[in-house]
């Protein structure tokens, strides 16, 4: 029987748990792998803020095992292209809130806003909307994960409870954070910006709840004995749509909506999400990690080469007689040739030294519109050979193969990606004490990876041993990209390696699966 979740007492990740996680062997939360769209892979990395006075380097390390069919290596996939495809967006991690505590949190927020300026009120409302959205979507996902098809009564109870608690949460928010309520408590005169924000937050949360209820209804629609719970979920979703229509809050869908109407609804939902989440995103400045060192070493190489020419000139000097002019000219030419080659050799050697010792890129993460640095990041990426892969990583790669034959028959190129993340603790604690971690949303554009892949589907003729005949079928051509990765910190340098498998075709990403490992 499915275990009923308690919406008022379910244990969640608390700030204390996140900040004290450095004593363990892993960070507060494992990376989340998702298919963002057809050609973009999304990886969410969470970096907890260390305790006061504690300096901790947190590192992301990943080995991408790419099929040879992709034709990707150091000669075909330059670092300029690579870093154009590996994009990161840094934001504050949304503080957790239990769905059952939303009414209480809304009341506390309303009381807190009485002493805030209009800008602070707008910021608090946006952040609260993001927290409630996360609570609704996470609880809906928990319901899907915990419910079992065999336990119809349990599923029905879970769904009914979610409808009751989520609808009650939005009702409580509208009660204590309604425009009239805030105007009489917080402001002598109505504030247009605050009123507009309240209306958009109300519309956004209504759309979030409607989407969650519709999704649950679609997941559980086939279960017997769930009719009452499904009717409640459907009725609650319809009520939210009617509520928005009565308040004239953006476009409302209907069964006869045109394509243009549906496009407007989709744009509206994305605009509301961007508006409410705008308080979370941080600015990132990226610069080359070793350009200055490279210039210094190249100048040093040029100086050494010039010193070689000077030595030759001192040794041979000027010719005293015309008969020695030819010999002297030959020496000068040879010296110049040696100087030119010596300079090139030294520059290549120094470039290699710099590339292996210094990061490719350095980041600074700052508060938007300011120069206040909250964190610094060093990033490296390079193709490596099999001998450079740690034994533990190679073991995890072999385990991730579907069978032994695939391991032996699948030559690969190996891309290593590494980031080191360090907080400015004082800046974080002073500027944003309500946040206990930052999230690095990394999006990988795989379009270049697919340029040389075969057609997604080929018409082939196969033999059916049961029917004793031939048949035609479209055979999908898919490729596996195995990623062995881990998040570590200086307090837990030996965290377990984990594995993700990305299945792709010429048309893009088919699915993503994160596999547990050691």
Secondary structure, DSSP 8 states (H G I E B T S, - for coil): ------TTT-----HHHHHTGGGSSS-SS--EEEEEETTEEEEEEEEE---TT---EEEEEEEEEEEGGG--STTTS-HHHHHHHEEEEEEE------GGGHHHHHHHHHHHGGGS-HHHHHHHHHHHHHHHHHHHHHHHHHHHHH--TT-HHHHHHHHHHHHHHHHHHHHHHHHHS-HHHHHHHH-SS--HHHHHHHHHHHHHHHHHHHHHHHHHHHHHTT-TT-HHHHHHHHHHHHHHHHHHHHHT-S----TT--HHHHHHHHHHHHHHHHHHHTTTB-EEEEEESSHHHHHHHHHHHHHHHHHHHHHHHHHH-S-SSGGGHHHHHHHHHHHHHHHHHHHHHHHHHHHHHHHHHS-SEEEEEE-TTS--EEEEEEEEEEEE-GGGS-HHHHHHHHHHSSSHHHHHH--EEEEEEEEEEEE-HHHHHHH-TT--EEEEEEEEE-TGGGTT---SEEEEEEEETTTTEEEEEEEE--EEEEEEEEEEETTBTT---EEEEEEEETTEEEEEEEE---
